[in-house]
């Protein structure tokens, strides 16, 4: 079992920046991907970005050019740098881990990001 703990959410004005972190409770062996999803009030959860264990990244079009995902394998941590935040970025952000070796998927409890005008 792996626990994921997110941090770094908060209240920020439009145009500002936040950096989210997600720490896994242990190292993940084998190919895997860590990523971020978000869910705004009244909407379905949507994928934001992912980074594979080899370093390849994918980012949703809605945040491309503004959000950057990275990871520190030594710390079992993934980051989401969010710049030029917009009102529509307001959501609960969830960390996700997929282990391709075991076929397991894990979720964090989420961290609230609120962008104000």
NORPEWO-V825812 format. One line per field, one symbol per residue. ss: DSSP state (a for helix, b for strand, c for the rest). phi: phi as a letter, one per 40 degrees, with the letter a starting at -180 (. if undefined). burial: 1 if it has 16 or more other ideal C-beta (glycine too) atoms within 10 Angstrom, else 0. A space follows every 50 residues. Layout:
# NORPEWO-V825812
ss: ???
phi: ???
burial: ???
This chain:
# NORPEWO-V825812
ss: cccbbbbccbbbbccccbbbbbbbcccccccbbbbbbbbccccccbbbbb bbccccbbbcccccccbbbbbbaaacbbbbbbccccaaacbbbbbbbbbc ccccbbbcccbbbbbbc
phi: .bbbbcahcibacdgcbabcbabccacbcgcabbabbabcdgbccbcbaa bccchcbbbcdcbcgbbbbaabccbfbbbbcbbfcbdcccacbbcbbbbc ccgcbbbcchbcbbbbc
burial: 01010101100100000101111100010001111111000000000111 11100000100010001110100001111101001000111111111110 00000101011010100
